[in-house]
Amino acid sequence: MLRRIQLGAFLFVCAAIAAAGVHSYGETPSPQVEREIQATGRVFPEIGPAVNALKRDVSGLYYILAAPASVISVYGDDGKRRASIPNDNSKGAKIVYAADIDLDATGRLFVADRGANAIRVFRADGSLDATIPASAPTSIAALPGGEFAVETQRSDRLVNIIDAQGKLVRAFGDPSDLAGGVASNRFLSHGRLAGDPAGNIYFAFTYSADPTIRKYDRYGYSAYEISLSASEFSPESANRRDVLRLDRHTNVPTSKPVLNAIGVDPLTQEVWAAIGNALLHFSKDGSRLPTYRTVTKEGVRIEPKAILVEPGRILLAADPIGIFEFARPDKNPR
């Protein structure tokens, strides 16, 4: 069963929703008031171009995917670089081109190595734990019990669940109808995965004209879908169905993403998502909370590609300007 939350709309066509097997709940909220929030500073100043993913392990170490995409950098909370993966303990194991990373509760690093058509799993010391074949993996989320969720450009479903032995155990999630053709729809339904300690999986459609986030449990049950009106953020984005294109050589979308980042609070399951420099906040059940516009101290727009939610702060990683720290606006209202 799928609970669908329509935001920015004023009418529900109940009969059509029932026919599609989609159930609405709650009242449609009025458009949220935005306020600008400034970064308190830049962190990990060595990091800049091509930053694409930012994770934190249970010991407080930060794992950062940036240029070059063949190395994952490990930093302490003091901002100093502590290690990199692969390293001498990796015994020759390499990352060809990482598209995404995640960490499980034991500190293992999962790398979606698109260049090698594989998932590389490294232990905390950098030694290689497993290499699992995967066709063009683009996003990954570690799950409890050794499983992980992965999105690939070759699968007919949005989410594939792989077990600790490297076997596909289930796949779920239908691509959105974006481009009028099965092949194009699958490629243009590319998205970003996120997870939480309870094993829930969040799929954010990167190129959907109407920004969309789905929450699943690890078995594929759809808890909710958040669907936003494109016109609320950019009048031009409402016409993206007419301008979305695939590179004819790589079959990868060439348009700029609409929804550029997603992060989940591991304690509350609240979701934070970025559309341009708009930082949107949603409750555990997908209800809309306030929206913020993110800028540096100098007023430069921050359009993050990765979001890391911590108890007292939020880190936003933007290409090429780097990683910036923000006080939690939900805990520090102005």
N, C-alpha and C positions, 0 to 999 in steps of 0.2 A: 504494500500500500504506500502511496506517495502523498505526502501532505505538501501542497504547493502554496507558497506565500507570494502574492503578487504585490509589489511595492510600486508606488507612483501611479497606480491606476485608480479609477473612481467607481468602476462598475465590475461586478463579477457576472459572467454569463454562466449561470449555475448548470443549466441543462447541458451545455457543451462540455463543461468540466466533468460532469458525472458520466457523460458518454465516453470520455477519454480515460475514465478511471482515475481521475485526479481529484483530490479532495482539498477544499480550501478551509481555512479556519481563521478566526480572529477578524478584526476590523482592519480595513486598509488605512495605514497611518498617513497623516498629512506629510508633505515634503519636509525633510528634516532641516533645521537651521544649521548652517555651517559656521565654523569659526576657524580662524587661522591659528596654527600652533607652530612655534619656532623650535628648532633643534637646540638642545643645550650644548651640543658640541659634536665634533667628529671623533670617531673612535677607530682603532686599527688603521692609522693614517697611511700605512704602506699599501693598503688595498684601494684600488680605484677602478681602472678600466676592466670591463667584462665581468664585474661581480654579478653572480647569478644565483647563489644560494648561501645561506647562513644558518648554522645549527649550533646548539649547545648541548654538551653531554651532562650526565648527572654529577660529574666532578667539577663542573664549571669551566671546562675548556670549550673554546669556540672553533668550529670547523668552517672554513670559508672556501667556496669555489669562485675563483676569479681567473684572470689571465696569468699564466697559461692554463688552459683547461685540462692539462695533463697532471696537475699537482693540486692536492688539497692542503691548504695551509692551516696549521693548528696554533691557536693563540691562547694565552692565559687571560684572566680577567684584568690583569694589569696592562693589557694591550701589547705585550711582548710576544714575539713569535717563539713558540716552544718546539715545534716539529713540523714535518711535512709528511704526506703520504702520497705515493710510495716512498720508502726509505730503505736503508740497508737491510732491515728485517724483512722486506718484501721479497728478497731473493730473486730479483729480476722481474717481478710482476710489474706491469706498466698500466697506466691509464692512457688511452689514445685520445679521446675527446669526451670529457664528462659533460653531460647535460643537466644533471641534478644529483643531489646527495641527500642522505638522511642518516640518523643514528637510532639504534635501538637501546633498550634499557640497560643492556650489558656493555654498551660502549662500542659495539661494532659499527663500522662505517659502511654504508651501502652506497655504491656509486653506479649511476645509470650511465654507462660508458657507450654512448651512441656510436663513437668511432670504431669500437671493437664489436658492436652488436652483442653486448654482454652486460651482465650485472657483476661488478666486482665487489666482494665483501672482504673488508680488512678488519683485523682485530685492532684493539686500541694501540698496540705497539707497532702497527704497520705491517705485520705479517699477514699474508693472504690466507683467508679462511675458505673462500669459495669463488669459483667463476661459473656463472650460470648463463647459458645462451639466451639472448633476447633480441629480437629483430628491431633495431632502431629505437631503443628505449629513450624516452624524453623526460619522464618525471617518475619519482619513486617516493614511497612512504613506508617506513618500517612498522611492523605490527608485533604484538605480543606473540610469544611462542615460536619465534624464529621465522614467521611468515613475513612477506612484504607485498605491497601493492605496487604495480608498475603500469604506466601507460606506454604503449609502443605505437609507432606509426603504421604498423602492419596488422594490428588486431582489429576485428570487427566490433569489439566492445571497448568501452572507455577504460575499464579497470580490469586488470588481471591479477589474481592472487596466486603467489608462488609459495610453496611450503619450504621447510628447512632442508629438504632433500633436493630442491630445485625443480619440483614438479608443479605444473599448473593444476591447481585444485578447483578453481572456479573463475568465471569471468562474468562481468555484468556491466550495465550502463549502456544505453542506446545513444548514438551520436545525434546531435541536433540537426534539424533540417535547415541548413544555412545556404546551400549553394545549388540546390535543385538536382543533384546527382549523387549516387551512392558513394563513389570514390572521392569526389570533392568534399562531400559532407564529412567523411571520416577524417580527412586531412585538416579541414577547417574546424573540426571539433576538438582540435588539440587543446590541452589544458594543463593546469598545474595541480598536483596532488599534495595534500597535507594530511597528517594524522594526529591522533591524540593518544595518551596512555591507555585509554579504555578500548582502543582498537577501532575507533570510528575513522572513516575515510571521507575526505572532503575533496570534491573535484570542481575546480573553477575553470569554466570555459574561457579560454584566452581571447578568442576571436568573435564570439557571439555578439551580434549587434546590440542585443539587450543583455547586459552583463548578468551571468547566471552562475550560481553555486549550488551544487548538490551535496547533501550529506548522506552517507551510507554507513551501515554497520559492516563488519568484516565479512558478513555472509551475503551482502548485496541488498539487504532491506533498505529502502529509501526512507530516511527519517523526514527530510524536507527538501524542497527546492526553493531557493531565493531567486527571484527574477526581477530585475530592475529595468526601468524605462530608459532607453538609450538617450532620449531627448532631454532627460534631466541633467545629463553631464556634458553632452555635446550635440548640438543640432546636426552636425555632419555625420556623427556615428549612426544616426537613424537610417542613413542611406548606405550603410556599409555592405549590405547584401549585393549591391550593384557594383562594388569596387573591390571585393575580396578576390585575390588572385593567387594561383599557385605557381611557383617557379617551375618552368617546364622541364628542367633537368633534375631537380631534387624532389619535386612534389611537396615542397614545404611552403606554407603561407608566407607571402612577402609583405603583407600589410602590417602596420603597427598594431600591437595588441590593444584591445579595449580594456580588459581586466588584466593588469600587469603583475599582480602579486597577491598572495594569500598567506595568512598566518593564523594559528589557533592557539588560544591560551590553554596550556596543558592542565591548568587547575580547574578552570570553569567551563571549558569547551566553547567559550565565546570566540567568534570569528572576526578577524580584521582583514579587509581587502582594500586594494589600491586600484583606483581608476584614474590614470594621470597622477596628479598630486592630491586627489581626494582620497582620504583615508576613512573608510566606512567601517562601522562597528555594528555587530549583530549579536544578539543574546544566544544562549545555548539552544533555544528552540527556533532560532532563525529570525526573531523579531528585530526590526530595525531600531538601532540606537543612534546617537548623534554622529554627525559626519564632520571631519576636520580637513583643512587644507594645510599641507606640510611644506615648510620652507626652512632654509638655513637662517642663521642669525642675520645674514646680509640680505635676506629676502629672496634668495634663489629658490626656485621651485625644486622640490625633491619628488621624483617619480620613481618609487622603489620597484626593484625587480625581486626583492625578497624581504620578508617581514619576520622578525623574531620577537615574540611576546614573552616578557619576563614579569615577575611579580611587581617590580617597581618602575619598569621602563619598557619602552619599545625601541628596537633597533630597526632602522630602515636602510637597506642597501641599494644604492642607485648607481647605474652605469652612466657616465664614467666618474662621477664626483665622489663616490666612496660611501662609507657607512656612517650614519648619524644616529645619535641618541636623543630620545624624547622622553620626558617625564610622562607617565601614564595620564592622558587627559581625562580618562574616566575616573581616576582616583585623585586628580588635582584640578577640579573645576575652577575656572576663573571667576 
